[in-house]
Amino acid sequence: MSERTSFGRQKVNVVDLESFTIDGLLGNSSGYLISVVIPNPKTSGNGKYSYLAAWGYVIKKGGDEAQAKNFVTKLFKNVPVLDAGGRGATITFAQREIGDALLTFENEVNLIKKELGDKFDVVYPSTSILAENPITVVDKFAIKHKNQALAQAYVEYHFSEAGQEIAAHHYLRPSLPVVANKYKTRFKAIELFSVNDLFGGWSKAQKTHFADGAIFDQIYQK
């Protein structure tokens, strides 16, 4: 599991997600226009989470759906390039030096630090989305290879204490309380919401926001 965090160059003042829009969340001036690198929500899971994090941010701050749409529209007007995936967005920001900030997964921050050094400011939003990494047994192939029990055990291991320890080691936020408590200094306490909480699950979110002609297409073409 992870959450959305932001990388910022030192010349800009990123305080929260509303720093990325011209007028702020509900009309408050944010001053300097900050360009933010986000991958394409149509082609990237990273991009979808960034989009939904911004939308949910407004709702959690007491805004309505119209305000959320307006906020996300302003946000994407400040995106200089839409890379196809999260790694491409990281390269655009960190190596090509395009954009003032990068909106990305929490564990991606650690990867960037390992590769390029600790030369960026890291900012956590006041509220964000819980990014849940999917894992499942593909019955058709598990049955074909007679590995059902092994495959199921592998899935369950991810949610064991040992599995969660490995996740935390790689900067993936653990969901098991005993492990989460052990690593609470590594993972900043933050209000998180899920796709199910605010968007009715991934099928509904895909249809409403990311399908051809849906909300993202509408706001990005403006």
PyMOL commands that place a pseudoatom at each C-alpha (Angstrom):
pseudoatom trace, name=CA, resn=MET, resi=1, chain=A, elem=C, hetatm=0, pos=[0.000, 0.000, 0.000]
pseudoatom trace, name=CA, resn=SER, resi=2, chain=A, elem=C, hetatm=0, pos=[1.104, 3.531, -0.593]
pseudoatom trace, name=CA, resn=GLU, resi=3, chain=A, elem=C, hetatm=0, pos=[-0.161, 7.063, -0.818]
pseudoatom trace, name=CA, resn=ARG, resi=4, chain=A, elem=C, hetatm=0, pos=[0.365, 10.144, -2.938]
pseudoatom trace, name=CA, resn=THR, resi=5, chain=A, elem=C, hetatm=0, pos=[3.277, 12.387, -2.046]
pseudoatom trace, name=CA, resn=SER, resi=6, chain=A, elem=C, hetatm=0, pos=[4.870, 15.313, -3.809]
pseudoatom trace, name=CA, resn=PHE, resi=7, chain=A, elem=C, hetatm=0, pos=[8.440, 16.120, -4.749]
pseudoatom trace, name=CA, resn=GLY, resi=8, chain=A, elem=C, hetatm=0, pos=[9.218, 19.818, -5.070]
pseudoatom trace, name=CA, resn=ARG, resi=9, chain=A, elem=C, hetatm=0, pos=[12.205, 21.754, -6.288]
pseudoatom trace, name=CA, resn=GLN, resi=10, chain=A, elem=C, hetatm=0, pos=[13.486, 24.219, -3.739]
pseudoatom trace, name=CA, resn=LYS, resi=11, chain=A, elem=C, hetatm=0, pos=[12.450, 27.294, -5.754]
pseudoatom trace, name=CA, resn=VAL, resi=12, chain=A, elem=C, hetatm=0, pos=[8.743, 26.633, -5.189]
pseudoatom trace, name=CA, resn=ASN, resi=13, chain=A, elem=C, hetatm=0, pos=[6.623, 26.471, -2.064]
pseudoatom trace, name=CA, resn=VAL, resi=14, chain=A, elem=C, hetatm=0, pos=[4.443, 23.360, -2.173]
pseudoatom trace, name=CA, resn=VAL, resi=15, chain=A, elem=C, hetatm=0, pos=[2.255, 23.192, 0.929]
pseudoatom trace, name=CA, resn=ASP, resi=16, chain=A, elem=C, hetatm=0, pos=[-0.604, 20.910, -0.096]
pseudoatom trace, name=CA, resn=LEU, resi=17, chain=A, elem=C, hetatm=0, pos=[-2.405, 19.758, -3.239]
pseudoatom trace, name=CA, resn=GLU, resi=18, chain=A, elem=C, hetatm=0, pos=[-4.053, 23.141, -3.678]
pseudoatom trace, name=CA, resn=SER, resi=19, chain=A, elem=C, hetatm=0, pos=[-0.577, 24.587, -4.267]
pseudoatom trace, name=CA, resn=PHE, resi=20, chain=A, elem=C, hetatm=0, pos=[-0.817, 23.113, -7.766]
pseudoatom trace, name=CA, resn=THR, resi=21, chain=A, elem=C, hetatm=0, pos=[-3.786, 25.233, -8.892]
pseudoatom trace, name=CA, resn=ILE, resi=22, chain=A, elem=C, hetatm=0, pos=[-3.987, 28.877, -9.879]
pseudoatom trace, name=CA, resn=ASP, resi=23, chain=A, elem=C, hetatm=0, pos=[-6.670, 29.937, -7.401]
pseudoatom trace, name=CA, resn=GLY, resi=24, chain=A, elem=C, hetatm=0, pos=[-6.262, 27.356, -4.662]
pseudoatom trace, name=CA, resn=LEU, resi=25, chain=A, elem=C, hetatm=0, pos=[-8.958, 24.954, -3.492]
pseudoatom trace, name=CA, resn=LEU, resi=26, chain=A, elem=C, hetatm=0, pos=[-11.928, 27.280, -2.995]
pseudoatom trace, name=CA, resn=GLY, resi=27, chain=A, elem=C, hetatm=0, pos=[-10.755, 30.521, -4.538]
pseudoatom trace, name=CA, resn=ASN, resi=28, chain=A, elem=C, hetatm=0, pos=[-7.785, 31.338, -2.284]
pseudoatom trace, name=CA, resn=SER, resi=29, chain=A, elem=C, hetatm=0, pos=[-4.785, 32.706, -4.136]
pseudoatom trace, name=CA, resn=SER, resi=30, chain=A, elem=C, hetatm=0, pos=[-1.770, 30.392, -4.133]
pseudoatom trace, name=CA, resn=GLY, resi=31, chain=A, elem=C, hetatm=0, pos=[0.590, 32.922, -5.738]
pseudoatom trace, name=CA, resn=TYR, resi=32, chain=A, elem=C, hetatm=0, pos=[3.233, 31.432, -8.046]
pseudoatom trace, name=CA, resn=LEU, resi=33, chain=A, elem=C, hetatm=0, pos=[1.855, 29.067, -10.670]
pseudoatom trace, name=CA, resn=ILE, resi=34, chain=A, elem=C, hetatm=0, pos=[3.428, 25.660, -10.012]
pseudoatom trace, name=CA, resn=SER, resi=35, chain=A, elem=C, hetatm=0, pos=[3.708, 23.107, -12.825]
pseudoatom trace, name=CA, resn=VAL, resi=36, chain=A, elem=C, hetatm=0, pos=[3.263, 19.528, -11.657]
pseudoatom trace, name=CA, resn=VAL, resi=37, chain=A, elem=C, hetatm=0, pos=[4.248, 16.320, -13.443]
pseudoatom trace, name=CA, resn=ILE, resi=38, chain=A, elem=C, hetatm=0, pos=[1.578, 13.588, -13.391]
pseudoatom trace, name=CA, resn=PRO, resi=39, chain=A, elem=C, hetatm=0, pos=[1.375, 10.537, -15.701]
pseudoatom trace, name=CA, resn=ASN, resi=40, chain=A, elem=C, hetatm=0, pos=[-1.597, 10.098, -17.997]
pseudoatom trace, name=CA, resn=PRO, resi=41, chain=A, elem=C, hetatm=0, pos=[-4.636, 8.778, -16.058]
pseudoatom trace, name=CA, resn=LYS, resi=42, chain=A, elem=C, hetatm=0, pos=[-5.850, 7.052, -19.227]
pseudoatom trace, name=CA, resn=THR, resi=43, chain=A, elem=C, hetatm=0, pos=[-2.759, 4.834, -19.445]
pseudoatom trace, name=CA, resn=SER, resi=44, chain=A, elem=C, hetatm=0, pos=[-1.258, 4.755, -15.970]
pseudoatom trace, name=CA, resn=GLY, resi=45, chain=A, elem=C, hetatm=0, pos=[-2.388, 3.445, -12.601]
pseudoatom trace, name=CA, resn=ASN, resi=46, chain=A, elem=C, hetatm=0, pos=[-0.126, 6.064, -11.044]
pseudoatom trace, name=CA, resn=GLY, resi=47, chain=A, elem=C, hetatm=0, pos=[-1.964, 8.739, -13.018]
pseudoatom trace, name=CA, resn=LYS, resi=48, chain=A, elem=C, hetatm=0, pos=[-5.383, 7.392, -12.043]
pseudoatom trace, name=CA, resn=TYR, resi=49, chain=A, elem=C, hetatm=0, pos=[-4.460, 7.502, -8.370]
pseudoatom trace, name=CA, resn=SER, resi=50, chain=A, elem=C, hetatm=0, pos=[-3.133, 11.062, -8.732]
pseudoatom trace, name=CA, resn=TYR, resi=51, chain=A, elem=C, hetatm=0, pos=[-6.357, 12.192, -10.381]
pseudoatom trace, name=CA, resn=LEU, resi=52, chain=A, elem=C, hetatm=0, pos=[-8.574, 10.486, -7.799]
pseudoatom trace, name=CA, resn=ALA, resi=53, chain=A, elem=C, hetatm=0, pos=[-6.399, 11.754, -4.952]
pseudoatom trace, name=CA, resn=ALA, resi=54, chain=A, elem=C, hetatm=0, pos=[-6.958, 15.324, -6.131]
pseudoatom trace, name=CA, resn=TRP, resi=55, chain=A, elem=C, hetatm=0, pos=[-10.698, 14.783, -6.590]
pseudoatom trace, name=CA, resn=GLY, resi=56, chain=A, elem=C, hetatm=0, pos=[-11.071, 13.138, -3.189]
pseudoatom trace, name=CA, resn=TYR, resi=57, chain=A, elem=C, hetatm=0, pos=[-8.954, 15.848, -1.568]
pseudoatom trace, name=CA, resn=VAL, resi=58, chain=A, elem=C, hetatm=0, pos=[-11.632, 18.412, -2.402]
pseudoatom trace, name=CA, resn=ILE, resi=59, chain=A, elem=C, hetatm=0, pos=[-14.463, 16.185, -1.163]
pseudoatom trace, name=CA, resn=LYS, resi=60, chain=A, elem=C, hetatm=0, pos=[-12.648, 15.499, 2.112]
pseudoatom trace, name=CA, resn=LYS, resi=61, chain=A, elem=C, hetatm=0, pos=[-12.150, 19.262, 2.573]
pseudoatom trace, name=CA, resn=GLY, resi=62, chain=A, elem=C, hetatm=0, pos=[-15.915, 19.754, 2.382]
pseudoatom trace, name=CA, resn=GLY, resi=63, chain=A, elem=C, hetatm=0, pos=[-16.222, 20.539, -1.316]
pseudoatom trace, name=CA, resn=ASP, resi=64, chain=A, elem=C, hetatm=0, pos=[-18.832, 19.115, -3.678]
pseudoatom trace, name=CA, resn=GLU, resi=65, chain=A, elem=C, hetatm=0, pos=[-18.482, 17.242, -6.966]
pseudoatom trace, name=CA, resn=ALA, resi=66, chain=A, elem=C, hetatm=0, pos=[-18.589, 20.448, -9.038]
pseudoatom trace, name=CA, resn=GLN, resi=67, chain=A, elem=C, hetatm=0, pos=[-15.776, 21.962, -6.975]
pseudoatom trace, name=CA, resn=ALA, resi=68, chain=A, elem=C, hetatm=0, pos=[-13.780, 18.748, -7.259]
pseudoatom trace, name=CA, resn=LYS, resi=69, chain=A, elem=C, hetatm=0, pos=[-14.132, 18.791, -11.044]
pseudoatom trace, name=CA, resn=ASN, resi=70, chain=A, elem=C, hetatm=0, pos=[-13.090, 22.433, -11.175]
pseudoatom trace, name=CA, resn=PHE, resi=71, chain=A, elem=C, hetatm=0, pos=[-10.069, 21.758, -8.976]
pseudoatom trace, name=CA, resn=VAL, resi=72, chain=A, elem=C, hetatm=0, pos=[-8.889, 18.773, -11.027]
pseudoatom trace, name=CA, resn=THR, resi=73, chain=A, elem=C, hetatm=0, pos=[-9.408, 20.772, -14.238]
pseudoatom trace, name=CA, resn=LYS, resi=74, chain=A, elem=C, hetatm=0, pos=[-7.121, 23.513, -12.919]
pseudoatom trace, name=CA, resn=LEU, resi=75, chain=A, elem=C, hetatm=0, pos=[-4.606, 20.931, -11.724]
pseudoatom trace, name=CA, resn=PHE, resi=76, chain=A, elem=C, hetatm=0, pos=[-4.232, 19.309, -15.141]
pseudoatom trace, name=CA, resn=LYS, resi=77, chain=A, elem=C, hetatm=0, pos=[-3.931, 22.688, -16.842]
pseudoatom trace, name=CA, resn=ASN, resi=78, chain=A, elem=C, hetatm=0, pos=[-0.665, 22.962, -14.908]
pseudoatom trace, name=CA, resn=VAL, resi=79, chain=A, elem=C, hetatm=0, pos=[0.687, 19.587, -16.083]
pseudoatom trace, name=CA, resn=PRO, resi=80, chain=A, elem=C, hetatm=0, pos=[3.349, 20.273, -18.750]
pseudoatom trace, name=CA, resn=VAL, resi=81, chain=A, elem=C, hetatm=0, pos=[3.500, 16.712, -20.139]
pseudoatom trace, name=CA, resn=LEU, resi=82, chain=A, elem=C, hetatm=0, pos=[1.474, 13.517, -19.702]
pseudoatom trace, name=CA, resn=ASP, resi=83, chain=A, elem=C, hetatm=0, pos=[3.832, 10.550, -19.694]
pseudoatom trace, name=CA, resn=ALA, resi=84, chain=A, elem=C, hetatm=0, pos=[2.371, 7.108, -20.350]
pseudoatom trace, name=CA, resn=GLY, resi=85, chain=A, elem=C, hetatm=0, pos=[3.457, 5.727, -16.951]
pseudoatom trace, name=CA, resn=GLY, resi=86, chain=A, elem=C, hetatm=0, pos=[4.763, 6.600, -13.525]
pseudoatom trace, name=CA, resn=ARG, resi=87, chain=A, elem=C, hetatm=0, pos=[8.406, 5.785, -14.227]
pseudoatom trace, name=CA, resn=GLY, resi=88, chain=A, elem=C, hetatm=0, pos=[8.319, 8.005, -17.306]
pseudoatom trace, name=CA, resn=ALA, resi=89, chain=A, elem=C, hetatm=0, pos=[6.901, 10.847, -15.206]
pseudoatom trace, name=CA, resn=THR, resi=90, chain=A, elem=C, hetatm=0, pos=[9.698, 10.383, -12.676]
pseudoatom trace, name=CA, resn=ILE, resi=91, chain=A, elem=C, hetatm=0, pos=[12.327, 10.595, -15.430]
pseudoatom trace, name=CA, resn=THR, resi=92, chain=A, elem=C, hetatm=0, pos=[10.638, 13.688, -16.885]
pseudoatom trace, name=CA, resn=PHE, resi=93, chain=A, elem=C, hetatm=0, pos=[10.772, 15.445, -13.529]
pseudoatom trace, name=CA, resn=ALA, resi=94, chain=A, elem=C, hetatm=0, pos=[13.951, 14.170, -11.909]
pseudoatom trace, name=CA, resn=GLN, resi=95, chain=A, elem=C, hetatm=0, pos=[16.266, 13.719, -14.909]
pseudoatom trace, name=CA, resn=ARG, resi=96, chain=A, elem=C, hetatm=0, pos=[14.838, 15.917, -17.677]
pseudoatom trace, name=CA, resn=GLU, resi=97, chain=A, elem=C, hetatm=0, pos=[14.073, 18.603, -15.064]
pseudoatom trace, name=CA, resn=ILE, resi=98, chain=A, elem=C, hetatm=0, pos=[10.628, 19.419, -16.422]
pseudoatom trace, name=CA, resn=GLY, resi=99, chain=A, elem=C, hetatm=0, pos=[8.037, 20.729, -13.966]
pseudoatom trace, name=CA, resn=ASP, resi=100, chain=A, elem=C, hetatm=0, pos=[8.283, 22.184, -10.487]
pseudoatom trace, name=CA, resn=ALA, resi=101, chain=A, elem=C, hetatm=0, pos=[6.846, 19.180, -8.647]
pseudoatom trace, name=CA, resn=LEU, resi=102, chain=A, elem=C, hetatm=0, pos=[6.080, 15.493, -9.127]
pseudoatom trace, name=CA, resn=LEU, resi=103, chain=A, elem=C, hetatm=0, pos=[2.944, 13.847, -7.749]
pseudoatom trace, name=CA, resn=THR, resi=104, chain=A, elem=C, hetatm=0, pos=[3.700, 10.169, -7.202]
pseudoatom trace, name=CA, resn=PHE, resi=105, chain=A, elem=C, hetatm=0, pos=[3.582, 7.093, -4.980]
pseudoatom trace, name=CA, resn=GLU, resi=106, chain=A, elem=C, hetatm=0, pos=[5.173, 7.176, -1.551]
pseudoatom trace, name=CA, resn=ASN, resi=107, chain=A, elem=C, hetatm=0, pos=[7.589, 4.344, -2.320]
pseudoatom trace, name=CA, resn=GLU, resi=108, chain=A, elem=C, hetatm=0, pos=[8.648, 6.028, -5.579]
pseudoatom trace, name=CA, resn=VAL, resi=109, chain=A, elem=C, hetatm=0, pos=[10.053, 8.849, -3.462]
pseudoatom trace, name=CA, resn=ASN, resi=110, chain=A, elem=C, hetatm=0, pos=[12.509, 6.448, -1.854]
pseudoatom trace, name=CA, resn=LEU, resi=111, chain=A, elem=C, hetatm=0, pos=[13.521, 5.026, -5.239]
pseudoatom trace, name=CA, resn=ILE, resi=112, chain=A, elem=C, hetatm=0, pos=[14.285, 8.520, -6.521]
pseudoatom trace, name=CA, resn=LYS, resi=113, chain=A, elem=C, hetatm=0, pos=[16.374, 9.261, -3.441]
pseudoatom trace, name=CA, resn=LYS, resi=114, chain=A, elem=C, hetatm=0, pos=[18.359, 6.061, -3.966]
pseudoatom trace, name=CA, resn=GLU, resi=115, chain=A, elem=C, hetatm=0, pos=[18.971, 6.806, -7.629]
pseudoatom trace, name=CA, resn=LEU, resi=116, chain=A, elem=C, hetatm=0, pos=[19.546, 10.553, -7.560]
pseudoatom trace, name=CA, resn=GLY, resi=117, chain=A, elem=C, hetatm=0, pos=[20.255, 11.508, -3.973]
pseudoatom trace, name=CA, resn=ASP, resi=118, chain=A, elem=C, hetatm=0, pos=[18.296, 13.506, -1.449]
pseudoatom trace, name=CA, resn=LYS, resi=119, chain=A, elem=C, hetatm=0, pos=[18.039, 16.713, -3.483]
pseudoatom trace, name=CA, resn=PHE, resi=120, chain=A, elem=C, hetatm=0, pos=[14.283, 17.264, -3.519]
pseudoatom trace, name=CA, resn=ASP, resi=121, chain=A, elem=C, hetatm=0, pos=[11.835, 18.431, -0.876]
pseudoatom trace, name=CA, resn=VAL, resi=122, chain=A, elem=C, hetatm=0, pos=[9.142, 15.865, -0.019]
pseudoatom trace, name=CA, resn=VAL, resi=123, chain=A, elem=C, hetatm=0, pos=[5.660, 17.123, 0.850]
pseudoatom trace, name=CA, resn=TYR, resi=124, chain=A, elem=C, hetatm=0, pos=[2.797, 14.984, 2.149]
pseudoatom trace, name=CA, resn=PRO, resi=125, chain=A, elem=C, hetatm=0, pos=[-0.741, 16.194, 1.446]
pseudoatom trace, name=CA, resn=SER, resi=126, chain=A, elem=C, hetatm=0, pos=[-3.039, 16.668, 4.431]
pseudoatom trace, name=CA, resn=THR, resi=127, chain=A, elem=C, hetatm=0, pos=[-5.330, 13.975, 3.053]
pseudoatom trace, name=CA, resn=SER, resi=128, chain=A, elem=C, hetatm=0, pos=[-4.689, 11.465, 0.281]
pseudoatom trace, name=CA, resn=ILE, resi=129, chain=A, elem=C, hetatm=0, pos=[-5.746, 8.230, -1.372]
pseudoatom trace, name=CA, resn=LEU, resi=130, chain=A, elem=C, hetatm=0, pos=[-4.814, 4.727, -0.301]
pseudoatom trace, name=CA, resn=ALA, resi=131, chain=A, elem=C, hetatm=0, pos=[-3.116, 2.968, -3.208]
pseudoatom trace, name=CA, resn=GLU, resi=132, chain=A, elem=C, hetatm=0, pos=[-3.683, -0.764, -2.835]
pseudoatom trace, name=CA, resn=ASN, resi=133, chain=A, elem=C, hetatm=0, pos=[-1.448, -3.040, -4.871]
pseudoatom trace, name=CA, resn=PRO, resi=134, chain=A, elem=C, hetatm=0, pos=[-3.542, -5.835, -6.382]
pseudoatom trace, name=CA, resn=ILE, resi=135, chain=A, elem=C, hetatm=0, pos=[-2.636, -9.503, -5.983]
pseudoatom trace, name=CA, resn=THR, resi=136, chain=A, elem=C, hetatm=0, pos=[-4.755, -12.542, -6.775]
pseudoatom trace, name=CA, resn=VAL, resi=137, chain=A, elem=C, hetatm=0, pos=[-4.624, -16.190, -7.779]
pseudoatom trace, name=CA, resn=VAL, resi=138, chain=A, elem=C, hetatm=0, pos=[-5.315, -16.707, -11.482]
pseudoatom trace, name=CA, resn=ASP, resi=139, chain=A, elem=C, hetatm=0, pos=[-7.333, -19.900, -11.125]
pseudoatom trace, name=CA, resn=LYS, resi=140, chain=A, elem=C, hetatm=0, pos=[-7.074, -20.943, -14.775]
pseudoatom trace, name=CA, resn=PHE, resi=141, chain=A, elem=C, hetatm=0, pos=[-3.288, -21.122, -14.700]
pseudoatom trace, name=CA, resn=ALA, resi=142, chain=A, elem=C, hetatm=0, pos=[-2.941, -22.269, -11.099]
pseudoatom trace, name=CA, resn=ILE, resi=143, chain=A, elem=C, hetatm=0, pos=[-5.190, -25.246, -11.868]
pseudoatom trace, name=CA, resn=LYS, resi=144, chain=A, elem=C, hetatm=0, pos=[-3.386, -25.954, -15.144]
pseudoatom trace, name=CA, resn=HIS, resi=145, chain=A, elem=C, hetatm=0, pos=[-0.013, -26.090, -13.372]
pseudoatom trace, name=CA, resn=LYS, resi=146, chain=A, elem=C, hetatm=0, pos=[-1.443, -27.743, -10.241]
pseudoatom trace, name=CA, resn=ASN, resi=147, chain=A, elem=C, hetatm=0, pos=[-0.180, -24.899, -8.072]
pseudoatom trace, name=CA, resn=GLN, resi=148, chain=A, elem=C, hetatm=0, pos=[-3.411, -23.704, -6.447]
pseudoatom trace, name=CA, resn=ALA, resi=149, chain=A, elem=C, hetatm=0, pos=[-2.255, -24.254, -2.873]
pseudoatom trace, name=CA, resn=LEU, resi=150, chain=A, elem=C, hetatm=0, pos=[1.165, -22.707, -3.485]
pseudoatom trace, name=CA, resn=ALA, resi=151, chain=A, elem=C, hetatm=0, pos=[-0.322, -19.713, -5.282]
pseudoatom trace, name=CA, resn=GLN, resi=152, chain=A, elem=C, hetatm=0, pos=[-2.847, -19.132, -2.504]
pseudoatom trace, name=CA, resn=ALA, resi=153, chain=A, elem=C, hetatm=0, pos=[-0.129, -19.401, 0.128]
pseudoatom trace, name=CA, resn=TYR, resi=154, chain=A, elem=C, hetatm=0, pos=[1.934, -16.827, -1.781]
pseudoatom trace, name=CA, resn=VAL, resi=155, chain=A, elem=C, hetatm=0, pos=[-0.991, -14.393, -1.797]
pseudoatom trace, name=CA, resn=GLU, resi=156, chain=A, elem=C, hetatm=0, pos=[-1.648, -14.874, 1.900]
pseudoatom trace, name=CA, resn=TYR, resi=157, chain=A, elem=C, hetatm=0, pos=[2.047, -14.396, 2.722]
pseudoatom trace, name=CA, resn=HIS, resi=158, chain=A, elem=C, hetatm=0, pos=[1.806, -10.784, 1.564]
pseudoatom trace, name=CA, resn=PHE, resi=159, chain=A, elem=C, hetatm=0, pos=[-0.584, -10.073, 4.426]
pseudoatom trace, name=CA, resn=SER, resi=160, chain=A, elem=C, hetatm=0, pos=[1.364, -11.970, 7.069]
pseudoatom trace, name=CA, resn=GLU, resi=161, chain=A, elem=C, hetatm=0, pos=[3.651, -10.195, 9.511]
pseudoatom trace, name=CA, resn=ALA, resi=162, chain=A, elem=C, hetatm=0, pos=[6.729, -11.381, 7.621]
pseudoatom trace, name=CA, resn=GLY, resi=163, chain=A, elem=C, hetatm=0, pos=[5.299, -10.268, 4.285]
pseudoatom trace, name=CA, resn=GLN, resi=164, chain=A, elem=C, hetatm=0, pos=[4.337, -6.873, 5.653]
pseudoatom trace, name=CA, resn=GLU, resi=165, chain=A, elem=C, hetatm=0, pos=[7.856, -6.449, 7.038]
pseudoatom trace, name=CA, resn=ILE, resi=166, chain=A, elem=C, hetatm=0, pos=[9.209, -6.876, 3.511]
pseudoatom trace, name=CA, resn=ALA, resi=167, chain=A, elem=C, hetatm=0, pos=[6.705, -4.333, 2.215]
pseudoatom trace, name=CA, resn=ALA, resi=168, chain=A, elem=C, hetatm=0, pos=[7.702, -1.786, 4.860]
pseudoatom trace, name=CA, resn=HIS, resi=169, chain=A, elem=C, hetatm=0, pos=[11.381, -2.359, 4.053]
pseudoatom trace, name=CA, resn=HIS, resi=170, chain=A, elem=C, hetatm=0, pos=[10.625, -1.255, 0.486]
pseudoatom trace, name=CA, resn=TYR, resi=171, chain=A, elem=C, hetatm=0, pos=[8.642, 1.777, 1.666]
pseudoatom trace, name=CA, resn=LEU, resi=172, chain=A, elem=C, hetatm=0, pos=[5.246, 0.259, 0.974]
pseudoatom trace, name=CA, resn=ARG, resi=173, chain=A, elem=C, hetatm=0, pos=[2.900, 1.271, 3.791]
pseudoatom trace, name=CA, resn=PRO, resi=174, chain=A, elem=C, hetatm=0, pos=[1.991, -1.863, 5.836]
pseudoatom trace, name=CA, resn=SER, resi=175, chain=A, elem=C, hetatm=0, pos=[-1.667, -2.543, 6.589]
pseudoatom trace, name=CA, resn=LEU, resi=176, chain=A, elem=C, hetatm=0, pos=[-1.100, -4.960, 9.480]
pseudoatom trace, name=CA, resn=PRO, resi=177, chain=A, elem=C, hetatm=0, pos=[-1.331, -2.851, 12.680]
pseudoatom trace, name=CA, resn=VAL, resi=178, chain=A, elem=C, hetatm=0, pos=[1.559, -4.574, 14.485]
pseudoatom trace, name=CA, resn=VAL, resi=179, chain=A, elem=C, hetatm=0, pos=[3.906, -3.863, 11.572]
pseudoatom trace, name=CA, resn=ALA, resi=180, chain=A, elem=C, hetatm=0, pos=[2.508, -0.396, 10.890]
pseudoatom trace, name=CA, resn=ASN, resi=181, chain=A, elem=C, hetatm=0, pos=[3.131, 0.574, 14.510]
pseudoatom trace, name=CA, resn=LYS, resi=182, chain=A, elem=C, hetatm=0, pos=[6.719, -0.664, 14.280]
pseudoatom trace, name=CA, resn=TYR, resi=183, chain=A, elem=C, hetatm=0, pos=[7.384, 1.568, 11.277]
pseudoatom trace, name=CA, resn=LYS, resi=184, chain=A, elem=C, hetatm=0, pos=[5.279, 4.570, 12.287]
pseudoatom trace, name=CA, resn=THR, resi=185, chain=A, elem=C, hetatm=0, pos=[8.300, 6.896, 12.161]
pseudoatom trace, name=CA, resn=ARG, resi=186, chain=A, elem=C, hetatm=0, pos=[8.923, 5.924, 8.528]
pseudoatom trace, name=CA, resn=PHE, resi=187, chain=A, elem=C, hetatm=0, pos=[5.362, 6.504, 7.350]
pseudoatom trace, name=CA, resn=LYS, resi=188, chain=A, elem=C, hetatm=0, pos=[3.824, 9.888, 8.085]
pseudoatom trace, name=CA, resn=ALA, resi=189, chain=A, elem=C, hetatm=0, pos=[0.391, 9.752, 9.737]
pseudoatom trace, name=CA, resn=ILE, resi=190, chain=A, elem=C, hetatm=0, pos=[-2.134, 10.994, 7.191]
pseudoatom trace, name=CA, resn=GLU, resi=191, chain=A, elem=C, hetatm=0, pos=[-5.876, 10.795, 6.599]
pseudoatom trace, name=CA, resn=LEU, resi=192, chain=A, elem=C, hetatm=0, pos=[-6.408, 8.264, 3.827]
pseudoatom trace, name=CA, resn=PHE, resi=193, chain=A, elem=C, hetatm=0, pos=[-9.488, 7.391, 1.794]
pseudoatom trace, name=CA, resn=SER, resi=194, chain=A, elem=C, hetatm=0, pos=[-9.934, 4.488, -0.599]
pseudoatom trace, name=CA, resn=VAL, resi=195, chain=A, elem=C, hetatm=0, pos=[-11.337, 4.190, -4.108]
pseudoatom trace, name=CA, resn=ASN, resi=196, chain=A, elem=C, hetatm=0, pos=[-14.249, 2.270, -2.608]
pseudoatom trace, name=CA, resn=ASP, resi=197, chain=A, elem=C, hetatm=0, pos=[-14.888, 4.990, -0.031]
pseudoatom trace, name=CA, resn=LEU, resi=198, chain=A, elem=C, hetatm=0, pos=[-15.361, 7.900, -2.414]
pseudoatom trace, name=CA, resn=PHE, resi=199, chain=A, elem=C, hetatm=0, pos=[-15.730, 6.460, -5.901]
pseudoatom trace, name=CA, resn=GLY, resi=200, chain=A, elem=C, hetatm=0, pos=[-17.718, 3.255, -5.477]
pseudoatom trace, name=CA, resn=GLY, resi=201, chain=A, elem=C, hetatm=0, pos=[-14.895, 0.950, -6.557]
pseudoatom trace, name=CA, resn=TRP, resi=202, chain=A, elem=C, hetatm=0, pos=[-12.635, 0.776, -9.583]
pseudoatom trace, name=CA, resn=SER, resi=203, chain=A, elem=C, hetatm=0, pos=[-15.279, -0.276, -12.107]
pseudoatom trace, name=CA, resn=LYS, resi=204, chain=A, elem=C, hetatm=0, pos=[-17.410, 2.756, -11.347]
pseudoatom trace, name=CA, resn=ALA, resi=205, chain=A, elem=C, hetatm=0, pos=[-14.397, 5.083, -11.166]
pseudoatom trace, name=CA, resn=GLN, resi=206, chain=A, elem=C, hetatm=0, pos=[-13.160, 3.858, -14.548]
pseudoatom trace, name=CA, resn=LYS, resi=207, chain=A, elem=C, hetatm=0, pos=[-16.560, 4.389, -16.184]
pseudoatom trace, name=CA, resn=THR, resi=208, chain=A, elem=C, hetatm=0, pos=[-17.143, 7.805, -14.603]
pseudoatom trace, name=CA, resn=HIS, resi=209, chain=A, elem=C, hetatm=0, pos=[-13.686, 9.310, -14.911]
pseudoatom trace, name=CA, resn=PHE, resi=210, chain=A, elem=C, hetatm=0, pos=[-11.391, 7.459, -17.316]
pseudoatom trace, name=CA, resn=ALA, resi=211, chain=A, elem=C, hetatm=0, pos=[-13.463, 5.798, -20.054]
pseudoatom trace, name=CA, resn=ASP, resi=212, chain=A, elem=C, hetatm=0, pos=[-13.482, 7.417, -23.491]
pseudoatom trace, name=CA, resn=GLY, resi=213, chain=A, elem=C, hetatm=0, pos=[-15.564, 10.581, -23.276]
pseudoatom trace, name=CA, resn=ALA, resi=214, chain=A, elem=C, hetatm=0, pos=[-15.717, 10.466, -19.456]
pseudoatom trace, name=CA, resn=ILE, resi=215, chain=A, elem=C, hetatm=0, pos=[-14.766, 13.308, -17.098]
pseudoatom trace, name=CA, resn=PHE, resi=216, chain=A, elem=C, hetatm=0, pos=[-11.001, 13.240, -17.636]
pseudoatom trace, name=CA, resn=ASP, resi=217, chain=A, elem=C, hetatm=0, pos=[-11.441, 13.524, -21.410]
pseudoatom trace, name=CA, resn=GLN, resi=218, chain=A, elem=C, hetatm=0, pos=[-13.889, 16.383, -20.883]
pseudoatom trace, name=CA, resn=ILE, resi=219, chain=A, elem=C, hetatm=0, pos=[-11.642, 18.422, -18.614]
pseudoatom trace, name=CA, resn=TYR, resi=220, chain=A, elem=C, hetatm=0, pos=[-8.375, 17.755, -20.448]
pseudoatom trace, name=CA, resn=GLN, resi=221, chain=A, elem=C, hetatm=0, pos=[-9.771, 18.853, -23.805]
pseudoatom trace, name=CA, resn=LYS, resi=222, chain=A, elem=C, hetatm=0, pos=[-10.866, 22.231, -22.434]
for i in range(1, 222): cmd.bond("trace and resi %d" % i, "trace and resi %d" % (i + 1))
show_as sticks, trace
zoom trace
